[in-house]
Amino acid sequence: MNSRTRMQCLALFAATTVLFAAGCDQRNATTGSTATPGTASTAPASTAGDKMANATHKAGDKIDDAALTTKVKTALMAEPGLRSLEINVDTRDNIVTLNGTVDSQEKKQRAMQIAQKVEGVKSVSDNLVVKSS
């Protein structure tokens, strides 16, 4: 996992923790007010729950993208002709982008084919450059 992806996951985790803590504070403020015991209002808790569910969904998307990046990198590394090449893989919303240089048009096409075959990939954006000989 590259440092950019790692930082995104860490930031997402921190944001999720903050939202969770904010939801807990709202719930405590509501139940500590004029509500009678056992009949606490669910509106603020529901709002906090919605925020938490949305943050969790976004966190899941980032983790899925990171996992997909790892799968594509692993598939490219398993290919003997591509193993030694410097191909960077970025993923956003299950769309994979390949960056870097390759030795030939055939290797460029092979890298694209491999990335497209990885389960979960919606599409592949090709930013690979063929080195001139």
N, CA, C and O atoms as CSV, one atom per row, in Angstrom:
chain,resi,resn,atom,element,x,y,z
A,1,MET,N,N,0.850,-1.166,0.000
A,1,MET,CA,C,0.000,0.000,0.000
A,1,MET,C,C,0.896,1.228,0.000
A,1,MET,O,O,1.796,1.340,0.832
A,2,ASN,N,N,0.656,2.154,-0.930
A,2,ASN,CA,C,1.517,3.317,-0.989
A,2,ASN,C,C,1.172,4.306,0.123
A,2,ASN,O,O,0.124,4.195,0.761
A,3,SER,N,N,2.051,5.261,0.346
A,3,SER,CA,C,1.870,6.181,1.468
A,3,SER,C,C,0.654,7.072,1.268
A,3,SER,O,O,0.021,7.467,2.247
A,4,ARG,N,N,0.312,7.397,0.033
A,4,ARG,CA,C,-0.872,8.234,-0.212
A,4,ARG,C,C,-2.139,7.508,0.224
A,4,ARG,O,O,-2.991,8.087,0.897
A,5,THR,N,N,-2.260,6.258,-0.155
A,5,THR,CA,C,-3.420,5.465,0.217
A,5,THR,C,C,-3.462,5.264,1.726
A,5,THR,O,O,-4.529,5.332,2.337
A,6,ARG,N,N,-2.311,5.017,2.318
A,6,ARG,CA,C,-2.230,4.830,3.762
A,6,ARG,C,C,-2.706,6.092,4.496
A,6,ARG,O,O,-3.433,6.004,5.485
A,7,MET,N,N,-2.290,7.262,4.003
A,7,MET,CA,C,-2.688,8.522,4.627
A,7,MET,C,C,-4.190,8.762,4.459
A,7,MET,O,O,-4.845,9.271,5.369
A,8,GLN,N,N,-4.734,8.394,3.296
A,8,GLN,CA,C,-6.166,8.558,3.079
A,8,GLN,C,C,-6.957,7.677,4.038
A,8,GLN,O,O,-7.962,8.110,4.602
A,9,CYS,N,N,-6.506,6.453,4.221
A,9,CYS,CA,C,-7.186,5.542,5.144
A,9,CYS,C,C,-7.106,6.063,6.576
A,9,CYS,O,O,-8.087,6.000,7.317
A,10,LEU,N,N,-5.938,6.577,6.967
A,10,LEU,CA,C,-5.764,7.117,8.307
A,10,LEU,C,C,-6.656,8.333,8.513
A,10,LEU,O,O,-7.281,8.464,9.565
A,11,ALA,N,N,-6.727,9.223,7.532
A,11,ALA,CA,C,-7.582,10.408,7.638
A,11,ALA,C,C,-9.051,10.005,7.714
A,11,ALA,O,O,-9.825,10.603,8.462
A,12,LEU,N,N,-9.429,9.007,6.952
A,12,LEU,CA,C,-10.802,8.524,6.965
A,12,LEU,C,C,-11.150,7.907,8.313
A,12,LEU,O,O,-12.252,8.109,8.824
A,13,PHE,N,N,-10.229,7.168,8.883
A,13,PHE,CA,C,-10.442,6.583,10.203
A,13,PHE,C,C,-10.615,7.682,11.247
A,13,PHE,O,O,-11.494,7.592,12.105
A,14,ALA,N,N,-9.781,8.716,11.176
A,14,ALA,CA,C,-9.882,9.816,12.129
A,14,ALA,C,C,-11.219,10.536,11.989
A,14,ALA,O,O,-11.851,10.873,12.990
A,15,ALA,N,N,-11.654,10.774,10.747
A,15,ALA,CA,C,-12.929,11.450,10.525
A,15,ALA,C,C,-14.092,10.608,11.040
A,15,ALA,O,O,-15.035,11.140,11.626
A,16,THR,N,N,-14.028,9.310,10.826
A,16,THR,CA,C,-15.074,8.416,11.310
A,16,THR,C,C,-15.134,8.429,12.832
A,16,THR,O,O,-16.221,8.425,13.410
A,17,THR,N,N,-13.984,8.445,13.478
A,17,THR,CA,C,-13.932,8.484,14.939
A,17,THR,C,C,-14.540,9.779,15.457
A,17,THR,O,O,-15.290,9.764,16.433
A,18,VAL,N,N,-14.226,10.897,14.815
A,18,VAL,CA,C,-14.778,12.191,15.236
A,18,VAL,C,C,-16.293,12.198,15.078
A,18,VAL,O,O,-17.008,12.650,15.972
A,19,LEU,N,N,-16.788,11.698,13.945
A,19,LEU,CA,C,-18.238,11.645,13.740
A,19,LEU,C,C,-18.918,10.747,14.779
A,19,LEU,O,O,-19.994,11.072,15.281
A,20,PHE,N,N,-18.294,9.646,15.087
A,20,PHE,CA,C,-18.853,8.753,16.100
A,20,PHE,C,C,-18.923,9.445,17.445
A,20,PHE,O,O,-19.936,9.362,18.140
A,21,ALA,N,N,-17.850,10.129,17.817
A,21,ALA,CA,C,-17.827,10.853,19.093
A,21,ALA,C,C,-18.874,11.960,19.110
A,21,ALA,O,O,-19.520,12.182,20.134
A,22,ALA,N,N,-19.049,12.652,17.994
A,22,ALA,CA,C,-20.055,13.715,17.914
A,22,ALA,C,C,-21.453,13.128,18.071
A,22,ALA,O,O,-22.308,13.722,18.727
A,23,GLY,N,N,-21.680,11.987,17.482
A,23,GLY,CA,C,-22.979,11.327,17.627
A,23,GLY,C,C,-23.253,10.926,19.059
A,23,GLY,O,O,-24.388,11.027,19.523
A,24,CYS,N,N,-22.239,10.474,19.765
A,24,CYS,CA,C,-22.402,10.098,21.168
A,24,CYS,C,C,-22.729,11.314,22.014
A,24,CYS,O,O,-23.568,11.232,22.911
A,25,ASP,N,N,-22.086,12.436,21.748
A,25,ASP,CA,C,-22.348,13.661,22.496
A,25,ASP,C,C,-23.766,14.141,22.257
A,25,ASP,O,O,-24.421,14.593,23.197
A,26,GLN,N,N,-24.260,14.058,21.037
A,26,GLN,CA,C,-25.627,14.483,20.747
A,26,GLN,C,C,-26.626,13.608,21.482
A,26,GLN,O,O,-27.604,14.116,22.032
A,27,ARG,N,N,-26.403,12.327,21.501
A,27,ARG,CA,C,-27.318,11.405,22.158
A,27,ARG,C,C,-27.351,11.678,23.654
A,27,ARG,O,O,-28.426,11.682,24.254
A,28,ASN,N,N,-26.189,11.906,24.270
A,28,ASN,CA,C,-26.136,12.190,25.697
A,28,ASN,C,C,-26.813,13.505,26.024
A,28,ASN,O,O,-27.486,13.605,27.050
A,29,ALA,N,N,-26.657,14.515,25.185
A,29,ALA,CA,C,-27.283,15.805,25.420
A,29,ALA,C,C,-28.801,15.677,25.342
A,29,ALA,O,O,-29.512,16.325,26.110
A,30,THR,N,N,-29.305,14.854,24.430
A,30,THR,CA,C,-30.744,14.685,24.274
A,30,THR,C,C,-31.339,13.929,25.454
A,30,THR,O,O,-32.362,14.346,25.997
A,31,THR,N,N,-30.731,12.851,25.849
A,31,THR,CA,C,-31.298,12.048,26.934
A,31,THR,C,C,-31.142,12.735,28.281
A,31,THR,O,O,-31.854,12.398,29.227
A,32,GLY,N,N,-30.231,13.686,28.387
A,32,GLY,CA,C,-30.044,14.400,29.649
A,32,GLY,C,C,-30.954,15.602,29.766
A,32,GLY,O,O,-30.913,16.289,30.787
A,33,SER,N,N,-31.778,15.888,28.763
A,33,SER,CA,C,-32.638,17.072,28.798
A,33,SER,C,C,-33.983,16.747,29.404
A,33,SER,O,O,-34.058,15.969,30.355
A,34,THR,N,N,-35.054,17.329,28.872
A,34,THR,CA,C,-36.378,17.228,29.481
A,34,THR,C,C,-37.129,15.958,29.113
A,34,THR,O,O,-38.275,15.795,29.532
A,35,ALA,N,N,-36.544,15.072,28.365
A,35,ALA,CA,C,-37.220,13.833,27.990
A,35,ALA,C,C,-37.429,12.972,29.236
A,35,ALA,O,O,-36.582,12.923,30.127
A,36,THR,N,N,-38.570,12.302,29.275
A,36,THR,CA,C,-38.839,11.425,30.403
A,36,THR,C,C,-38.080,10.137,30.235
A,36,THR,O,O,-37.821,9.726,29.103
A,37,PRO,N,N,-37.708,9.475,31.328
A,37,PRO,CA,C,-36.940,8.236,31.216
A,37,PRO,C,C,-37.659,7.216,30.339
A,37,PRO,O,O,-38.869,7.017,30.450
A,38,GLY,N,N,-36.887,6.577,29.469
A,38,GLY,CA,C,-37.435,5.532,28.610
A,38,GLY,C,C,-38.093,6.062,27.354
A,38,GLY,O,O,-38.488,5.274,26.495
A,39,THR,N,N,-38.226,7.401,27.215
A,39,THR,CA,C,-38.858,7.954,26.019
A,39,THR,C,C,-37.962,9.004,25.377
A,39,THR,O,O,-38.450,10.033,24.911
A,40,ALA,N,N,-36.680,8.760,25.348
A,40,ALA,CA,C,-35.742,9.718,24.762
A,40,ALA,C,C,-36.055,9.922,23.300
A,40,ALA,O,O,-36.433,8.985,22.597
A,41,SER,N,N,-35.898,11.145,22.848
A,41,SER,CA,C,-36.134,11.481,21.449
A,41,SER,C,C,-35.103,10.761,20.575
A,41,SER,O,O,-33.926,10.687,20.925
A,42,THR,N,N,-35.556,10.231,19.437
A,42,THR,CA,C,-34.637,9.516,18.558
A,42,THR,C,C,-34.151,10.371,17.407
A,42,THR,O,O,-33.301,9.916,16.642
A,43,ALA,N,N,-34.644,11.580,17.246
A,43,ALA,CA,C,-34.247,12.409,16.109
A,43,ALA,C,C,-32.750,12.701,16.092
A,43,ALA,O,O,-32.106,12.448,15.074
A,44,PRO,N,N,-32.160,13.228,17.185
A,44,PRO,CA,C,-30.722,13.482,17.128
A,44,PRO,C,C,-29.900,12.209,16.960
A,44,PRO,O,O,-28.912,12.200,16.225
A,45,ALA,N,N,-30.296,11.147,17.630
A,45,ALA,CA,C,-29.566,9.888,17.491
A,45,ALA,C,C,-29.679,9.381,16.056
A,45,ALA,O,O,-28.725,8.839,15.497
A,46,SER,N,N,-30.864,9.567,15.471
A,46,SER,CA,C,-31.056,9.152,14.092
A,46,SER,C,C,-30.157,9.954,13.163
A,46,SER,O,O,-29.544,9.398,12.252
A,47,THR,N,N,-30.078,11.250,13.391
A,47,THR,CA,C,-29.211,12.096,12.572
A,47,THR,C,C,-27.762,11.685,12.735
A,47,THR,O,O,-27.033,11.583,11.749
A,48,ALA,N,N,-27.337,11.450,13.959
A,48,ALA,CA,C,-25.969,11.002,14.207
A,48,ALA,C,C,-25.741,9.641,13.563
A,48,ALA,O,O,-24.670,9.378,13.016
A,49,GLY,N,N,-26.742,8.787,13.631
A,49,GLY,CA,C,-26.631,7.468,13.002
A,49,GLY,C,C,-26.502,7.574,11.494
A,49,GLY,O,O,-25.730,6.844,10.873
A,50,ASP,N,N,-27.272,8.497,10.908
A,50,ASP,CA,C,-27.169,8.712,9.466
A,50,ASP,C,C,-25.782,9.204,9.087
A,50,ASP,O,O,-25.201,8.751,8.101
A,51,LYS,N,N,-25.247,10.146,9.886
A,51,LYS,CA,C,-23.905,10.661,9.623
A,51,LYS,C,C,-22.878,9.536,9.737
A,51,LYS,O,O,-21.959,9.435,8.924
A,52,MET,N,N,-23.045,8.701,10.746
A,52,MET,CA,C,-22.100,7.605,10.958
A,52,MET,C,C,-22.192,6.593,9.819
A,52,MET,O,O,-21.174,6.095,9.339
A,53,ALA,N,N,-23.409,6.296,9.393
A,53,ALA,CA,C,-23.590,5.343,8.299
A,53,ALA,C,C,-22.964,5.895,7.013
A,53,ALA,O,O,-22.329,5.155,6.262
A,54,ASN,N,N,-23.144,7.190,6.765
A,54,ASN,CA,C,-22.559,7.815,5.579
A,54,ASN,C,C,-21.035,7.779,5.651
A,54,ASN,O,O,-20.374,7.457,4.663
A,55,ALA,N,N,-20.472,8.109,6.821
A,55,ALA,CA,C,-19.015,8.078,6.988
A,55,ALA,C,C,-18.489,6.656,6.842
A,55,ALA,O,O,-17.435,6.442,6.243
A,56,THR,N,N,-19.209,5.694,7.382
A,56,THR,CA,C,-18.792,4.298,7.281
A,56,THR,C,C,-18.831,3.839,5.828
A,56,THR,O,O,-17.945,3.115,5.375
A,57,HIS,N,N,-19.862,4.264,5.100
A,57,HIS,CA,C,-19.960,3.906,3.675
A,57,HIS,C,C,-18.778,4.472,2.905
A,57,HIS,O,O,-18.179,3.778,2.083
A,58,LYS,N,N,-18.435,5.743,3.170
A,58,LYS,CA,C,-17.295,6.358,2.503
A,58,LYS,C,C,-16.003,5.653,2.887
A,58,LYS,O,O,-15.129,5.456,2.043
A,59,ALA,N,N,-15.876,5.272,4.152
A,59,ALA,CA,C,-14.680,4.549,4.600
A,59,ALA,C,C,-14.583,3.211,3.884
A,59,ALA,O,O,-13.499,2.791,3.478
A,60,GLY,N,N,-15.716,2.549,3.732
A,60,GLY,CA,C,-15.733,1.279,3.021
A,60,GLY,C,C,-15.306,1.430,1.579
A,60,GLY,O,O,-14.603,0.575,1.041
A,61,ASP,N,N,-15.734,2.532,0.939
A,61,ASP,CA,C,-15.324,2.788,-0.438
A,61,ASP,C,C,-13.820,2.955,-0.540
A,61,ASP,O,O,-13.198,2.418,-1.456
A,62,LYS,N,N,-13.223,3.699,0.398
A,62,LYS,CA,C,-11.774,3.927,0.372
A,62,LYS,C,C,-11.027,2.622,0.607
A,62,LYS,O,O,-10.011,2.354,-0.035
A,63,ILE,N,N,-11.532,1.817,1.524
A,63,ILE,CA,C,-10.882,0.535,1.793
A,63,ILE,C,C,-11.019,-0.377,0.581
A,63,ILE,O,O,-10.074,-1.085,0.232
A,64,ASP,N,N,-12.190,-0.369,-0.069
A,64,ASP,CA,C,-12.377,-1.175,-1.274
A,64,ASP,C,C,-11.415,-0.738,-2.365
A,64,ASP,O,O,-10.832,-1.581,-3.047
A,65,ASP,N,N,-11.237,0.580,-2.544
A,65,ASP,CA,C,-10.298,1.079,-3.549
A,65,ASP,C,C,-8.874,0.650,-3.225
A,65,ASP,O,O,-8.122,0.258,-4.117
A,66,ALA,N,N,-8.504,0.722,-1.955
A,66,ALA,CA,C,-7.156,0.310,-1.548
A,66,ALA,C,C,-6.959,-1.188,-1.804
A,66,ALA,O,O,-5.901,-1.609,-2.272
A,67,ALA,N,N,-7.973,-1.982,-1.497
A,67,ALA,CA,C,-7.885,-3.420,-1.726
A,67,ALA,C,C,-7.800,-3.723,-3.225
A,67,ALA,O,O,-7.061,-4.612,-3.646
A,68,LEU,N,N,-8.552,-2.984,-4.009
A,68,LEU,CA,C,-8.522,-3.182,-5.456
A,68,LEU,C,C,-7.154,-2.805,-6.024
A,68,LEU,O,O,-6.641,-3.492,-6.907
A,69,THR,N,N,-6.565,-1.725,-5.526
A,69,THR,CA,C,-5.220,-1.336,-5.941
A,69,THR,C,C,-4.232,-2.457,-5.655
A,69,THR,O,O,-3.387,-2.787,-6.487
A,70,THR,N,N,-4.349,-3.034,-4.469
A,70,THR,CA,C,-3.464,-4.131,-4.084
A,70,THR,C,C,-3.651,-5.338,-5.000
A,70,THR,O,O,-2.673,-5.964,-5.409
A,71,LYS,N,N,-4.895,-5.665,-5.322
A,71,LYS,CA,C,-5.169,-6.802,-6.210
A,71,LYS,C,C,-4.551,-6.583,-7.591
A,71,LYS,O,O,-3.956,-7.495,-8.166
A,72,VAL,N,N,-4.696,-5.369,-8.113
A,72,VAL,CA,C,-4.159,-5.077,-9.449
A,72,VAL,C,C,-2.630,-5.132,-9.421
A,72,VAL,O,O,-2.012,-5.715,-10.312
A,73,LYS,N,N,-2.024,-4.527,-8.403
A,73,LYS,CA,C,-0.561,-4.565,-8.290
A,73,LYS,C,C,-0.061,-5.997,-8.197
A,73,LYS,O,O,0.938,-6.353,-8.821
A,74,THR,N,N,-0.750,-6.812,-7.423
A,74,THR,CA,C,-0.363,-8.215,-7.267
A,74,THR,C,C,-0.468,-8.951,-8.601
A,74,THR,O,O,0.411,-9.738,-8.953
A,75,ALA,N,N,-1.543,-8.693,-9.337
A,75,ALA,CA,C,-1.724,-9.345,-10.646
A,75,ALA,C,C,-0.625,-8.912,-11.619
A,75,ALA,O,O,-0.114,-9.733,-12.381
A,76,LEU,N,N,-0.261,-7.632,-11.599
A,76,LEU,CA,C,0.792,-7.150,-12.488
A,76,LEU,C,C,2.147,-7.738,-12.103
A,76,LEU,O,O,2.952,-8.068,-12.975
A,77,MET,N,N,2.399,-7.870,-10.808
A,77,MET,CA,C,3.675,-8.428,-10.343
A,77,MET,C,C,3.777,-9.922,-10.664
A,77,MET,O,O,4.879,-10.454,-10.793
A,78,ALA,N,N,2.651,-10.587,-10.791
A,78,ALA,CA,C,2.660,-12.019,-11.098
A,78,ALA,C,C,2.965,-12.289,-12.568
A,78,ALA,O,O,3.301,-13.413,-12.942
A,79,GLU,N,N,2.848,-11.268,-13.390
A,79,GLU,CA,C,3.113,-11.411,-14.823
A,79,GLU,C,C,4.610,-11.251,-15.077
A,79,GLU,O,O,5.154,-10.173,-14.837
A,80,PRO,N,N,5.292,-12.298,-15.556
A,80,PRO,CA,C,6.751,-12.254,-15.717
A,80,PRO,C,C,7.279,-11.068,-16.520
A,80,PRO,O,O,8.290,-10.484,-16.132
A,81,GLY,N,N,6.645,-10.699,-17.602
A,81,GLY,CA,C,7.135,-9.603,-18.433
A,81,GLY,C,C,6.906,-8.225,-17.836
A,81,GLY,O,O,7.524,-7.251,-18.268
A,82,LEU,N,N,6.029,-8.134,-16.853
A,82,LEU,CA,C,5.695,-6.838,-16.261
A,82,LEU,C,C,6.281,-6.653,-14.867
A,82,LEU,O,O,6.301,-5.542,-14.338
A,83,ARG,N,N,6.752,-7.732,-14.281
A,83,ARG,CA,C,7.233,-7.741,-12.904
A,83,ARG,C,C,8.292,-6.670,-12.638
A,83,ARG,O,O,8.260,-6.013,-11.598
A,84,SER,N,N,9.218,-6.493,-13.559
A,84,SER,CA,C,10.335,-5.579,-13.332
A,84,SER,C,C,10.010,-4.129,-13.713
A,84,SER,O,O,10.825,-3.238,-13.473
A,85,LEU,N,N,8.857,-3.885,-14.289
A,85,LEU,CA,C,8.508,-2.541,-14.733
A,85,LEU,C,C,7.947,-1.714,-13.583
A,85,LEU,O,O,7.393,-2.246,-12.621
A,86,GLU,N,N,8.104,-0.419,-13.706
A,86,GLU,CA,C,7.596,0.505,-12.699
A,86,GLU,C,C,6.227,1.015,-13.141
A,86,GLU,O,O,6.119,2.042,-13.812
A,87,ILE,N,N,5.193,0.285,-12.756
A,87,ILE,CA,C,3.824,0.679,-13.088
A,87,ILE,C,C,3.130,1.055,-11.792
A,87,ILE,O,O,3.015,0.242,-10.875
A,88,ASN,N,N,2.669,2.298,-11.729
A,88,ASN,CA,C,1.940,2.771,-10.550
A,88,ASN,C,C,0.455,2.550,-10.780
A,88,ASN,O,O,-0.052,2.745,-11.885
A,89,VAL,N,N,-0.236,2.140,-9.721
A,89,VAL,CA,C,-1.663,1.855,-9.800
A,89,VAL,C,C,-2.393,2.745,-8.799
A,89,VAL,O,O,-2.075,2.752,-7.609
A,90,ASP,N,N,-3.365,3.486,-9.290
A,90,ASP,CA,C,-4.231,4.299,-8.438
A,90,ASP,C,C,-5.663,3.885,-8.705
A,90,ASP,O,O,-6.026,3.571,-9.839
A,91,THR,N,N,-6.489,3.884,-7.646
A,91,THR,CA,C,-7.882,3.480,-7.799
A,91,THR,C,C,-8.786,4.490,-7.108
A,91,THR,O,O,-8.529,4.904,-5.978
A,92,ARG,N,N,-9.842,4.875,-7.799
A,92,ARG,CA,C,-10.850,5.758,-7.217
A,92,ARG,C,C,-12.209,5.315,-7.747
A,92,ARG,O,O,-12.434,5.257,-8.955
A,93,ASP,N,N,-13.103,5.005,-6.823
A,93,ASP,CA,C,-14.444,4.529,-7.179
A,93,ASP,C,C,-14.390,3.332,-8.136
A,93,ASP,O,O,-15.162,3.249,-9.091
A,94,ASN,N,N,-13.477,2.424,-7.864
A,94,ASN,CA,C,-13.291,1.184,-8.621
A,94,ASN,C,C,-12.818,1.411,-10.060
A,94,ASN,O,O,-12.893,0.508,-10.893
A,95,ILE,N,N,-12.332,2.618,-10.345
A,95,ILE,CA,C,-11.733,2.919,-11.644
A,95,ILE,C,C,-10.226,2.972,-11.438
A,95,ILE,O,O,-9.720,3.796,-10.677
A,96,VAL,N,N,-9.522,2.091,-12.120
A,96,VAL,CA,C,-8.081,1.945,-11.953
A,96,VAL,C,C,-7.349,2.800,-12.983
A,96,VAL,O,O,-7.715,2.821,-14.159
A,97,THR,N,N,-6.316,3.503,-12.533
A,97,THR,CA,C,-5.461,4.280,-13.430
A,97,THR,C,C,-4.054,3.716,-13.364
A,97,THR,O,O,-3.475,3.589,-12.285
A,98,LEU,N,N,-3.506,3.377,-14.528
A,98,LEU,CA,C,-2.141,2.871,-14.623
A,98,LEU,C,C,-1.236,3.997,-15.114
A,98,LEU,O,O,-1.506,4.614,-16.145
A,99,ASN,N,N,-0.163,4.261,-14.373
A,99,ASN,CA,C,0.814,5.292,-14.711
A,99,ASN,C,C,2.195,4.660,-14.759
A,99,ASN,O,O,2.461,3.684,-14.059
A,100,GLY,N,N,3.073,5.216,-15.584
A,100,GLY,CA,C,4.448,4.739,-15.634
A,100,GLY,C,C,4.899,4.501,-17.055
A,100,GLY,O,O,4.251,4.921,-18.014
A,101,THR,N,N,6.026,3.817,-17.171
A,101,THR,CA,C,6.585,3.524,-18.491
A,101,THR,C,C,6.740,2.024,-18.671
A,101,THR,O,O,6.994,1.280,-17.724
A,102,VAL,N,N,6.577,1.607,-19.921
A,102,VAL,CA,C,6.757,0.197,-20.280
A,102,VAL,C,C,7.684,0.126,-21.483
A,102,VAL,O,O,7.909,1.121,-22.171
A,103,ASP,N,N,8.217,-1.064,-21.724
A,103,ASP,CA,C,9.201,-1.261,-22.794
A,103,ASP,C,C,8.596,-1.348,-24.188
A,103,ASP,O,O,9.261,-1.027,-25.172
A,104,SER,N,N,7.336,-1.781,-24.283
A,104,SER,CA,C,6.755,-1.994,-25.603
A,104,SER,C,C,5.240,-1.812,-25.559
A,104,SER,O,O,4.620,-1.796,-24.496
A,105,GLN,N,N,4.672,-1.677,-26.750
A,105,GLN,CA,C,3.219,-1.557,-26.874
A,105,GLN,C,C,2.541,-2.839,-26.391
A,105,GLN,O,O,1.453,-2.788,-25.816
A,106,GLU,N,N,3.178,-3.983,-26.622
A,106,GLU,CA,C,2.610,-5.265,-26.185
A,106,GLU,C,C,2.503,-5.321,-24.654
A,106,GLU,O,O,1.502,-5.795,-24.117
A,107,LYS,N,N,3.531,-4.840,-23.964
A,107,LYS,CA,C,3.493,-4.845,-22.493
A,107,LYS,C,C,2.454,-3.871,-21.967
A,107,LYS,O,O,1.825,-4.118,-20.938
A,108,LYS,N,N,2.280,-2.774,-22.670
A,108,LYS,CA,C,1.253,-1.798,-22.296
A,108,LYS,C,C,-0.128,-2.443,-22.404
A,108,LYS,O,O,-0.948,-2.333,-21.493
A,109,GLN,N,N,-0.376,-3.117,-23.532
A,109,GLN,CA,C,-1.654,-3.789,-23.737
A,109,GLN,C,C,-1.864,-4.907,-22.711
A,109,GLN,O,O,-2.971,-5.093,-22.206
A,110,ARG,N,N,-0.802,-5.642,-22.410
A,110,ARG,CA,C,-0.903,-6.741,-21.441
A,110,ARG,C,C,-1.243,-6.206,-20.054
A,110,ARG,O,O,-2.071,-6.782,-19.349
A,111,ALA,N,N,-0.605,-5.108,-19.663
A,111,ALA,CA,C,-0.898,-4.499,-18.356
A,111,ALA,C,C,-2.360,-4.065,-18.282
A,111,ALA,O,O,-3.013,-4.256,-17.256
A,112,MET,N,N,-2.866,-3.492,-19.345
A,112,MET,CA,C,-4.276,-3.070,-19.388
A,112,MET,C,C,-5.208,-4.280,-19.275
A,112,MET,O,O,-6.194,-4.240,-18.540
A,113,GLN,N,N,-4.894,-5.355,-20.002
A,113,GLN,CA,C,-5.721,-6.569,-19.960
A,113,GLN,C,C,-5.758,-7.150,-18.555
A,113,GLN,O,O,-6.820,-7.522,-18.056
A,114,ILE,N,N,-4.604,-7.225,-17.925
A,114,ILE,CA,C,-4.529,-7.802,-16.583
A,114,ILE,C,C,-5.356,-6.976,-15.607
A,114,ILE,O,O,-6.120,-7.532,-14.818
A,115,ALA,N,N,-5.210,-5.656,-15.654
A,115,ALA,CA,C,-5.947,-4.784,-14.742
A,115,ALA,C,C,-7.457,-4.907,-14.960
A,115,ALA,O,O,-8.225,-4.912,-13.998
A,116,GLN,N,N,-7.882,-5.005,-16.218
A,116,GLN,CA,C,-9.305,-5.108,-16.525
A,116,GLN,C,C,-9.914,-6.415,-16.036
A,116,GLN,O,O,-11.108,-6.472,-15.741
A,117,LYS,N,N,-9.105,-7.460,-15.947
A,117,LYS,CA,C,-9.608,-8.771,-15.532
A,117,LYS,C,C,-9.747,-8.921,-14.014
A,117,LYS,O,O,-10.354,-9.882,-13.541
A,118,VAL,N,N,-9.193,-7.982,-13.251
A,118,VAL,CA,C,-9.279,-8.086,-11.794
A,118,VAL,C,C,-10.720,-7.832,-11.373
A,118,VAL,O,O,-11.344,-6.855,-11.786
A,119,GLU,N,N,-11.231,-8.729,-10.546
A,119,GLU,CA,C,-12.619,-8.632,-10.085
A,119,GLU,C,C,-12.832,-7.330,-9.314
A,119,GLU,O,O,-12.055,-6.990,-8.421
A,120,GLY,N,N,-13.896,-6.607,-9.671
A,120,GLY,CA,C,-14.231,-5.359,-8.997
A,120,GLY,C,C,-13.826,-4.117,-9.762
A,120,GLY,O,O,-14.269,-3.018,-9.428
A,121,VAL,N,N,-12.991,-4.267,-10.782
A,121,VAL,CA,C,-12.541,-3.123,-11.571
A,121,VAL,C,C,-13.652,-2.745,-12.553
A,121,VAL,O,O,-14.084,-3.565,-13.363
A,122,LYS,N,N,-14.112,-1.479,-12.468
A,122,LYS,CA,C,-15.127,-0.990,-13.405
A,122,LYS,C,C,-14.506,-0.681,-14.760
A,122,LYS,O,O,-15.010,-1.101,-15.801
A,123,SER,N,N,-13.402,0.061,-14.727
A,123,SER,CA,C,-12.706,0.409,-15.958
A,123,SER,C,C,-11.261,0.735,-15.627
A,123,SER,O,O,-10.890,0.908,-14.466
A,124,VAL,N,N,-10.447,0.814,-16.687
A,124,VAL,CA,C,-9.022,1.103,-16.517
A,124,VAL,C,C,-8.663,2.303,-17.379
A,124,VAL,O,O,-8.958,2.342,-18.574
A,125,SER,N,N,-8.026,3.276,-16.752
A,125,SER,CA,C,-7.539,4.449,-17.460
A,125,SER,C,C,-6.051,4.245,-17.746
A,125,SER,O,O,-5.267,3.950,-16.844
A,126,ASP,N,N,-5.682,4.405,-18.996
A,126,ASP,CA,C,-4.317,4.109,-19.428
A,126,ASP,C,C,-3.476,5.383,-19.528
A,126,ASP,O,O,-3.681,6.199,-20.426
A,127,ASN,N,N,-2.536,5.546,-18.608
A,127,ASN,CA,C,-1.576,6.651,-18.669
A,127,ASN,C,C,-0.158,6.101,-18.831
A,127,ASN,O,O,0.817,6.771,-18.494
A,128,LEU,N,N,-0.053,4.874,-19.351
A,128,LEU,CA,C,1.253,4.262,-19.549
A,128,LEU,C,C,1.910,4.824,-20.808
A,128,LEU,O,O,1.251,5.086,-21.814
A,129,VAL,N,N,3.224,5.000,-20.721
A,129,VAL,CA,C,3.995,5.533,-21.844
A,129,VAL,C,C,4.988,4.471,-22.276
A,129,VAL,O,O,5.660,3.860,-21.445
A,130,VAL,N,N,5.079,4.251,-23.603
A,130,VAL,CA,C,6.030,3.292,-24.146
A,130,VAL,C,C,7.360,4.019,-24.329
A,130,VAL,O,O,7.420,5.068,-24.972
A,131,LYS,N,N,8.440,3.447,-23.753
A,131,LYS,CA,C,9.781,4.015,-23.895
A,131,LYS,C,C,10.212,3.927,-25.343
A,131,LYS,O,O,9.977,2.923,-26.016
A,132,SER,N,N,10.846,4.988,-25.817
A,132,SER,CA,C,11.385,4.905,-27.178
A,132,SER,C,C,12.721,4.191,-27.117
A,132,SER,O,O,13.517,4.428,-26.209
A,133,SER,N,N,12.966,3.321,-28.076
A,133,SER,CA,C,14.171,2.487,-28.068
A,133,SER,C,C,15.391,3.237,-28.514
A,133,SER,O,O,16.482,2.669,-28.560
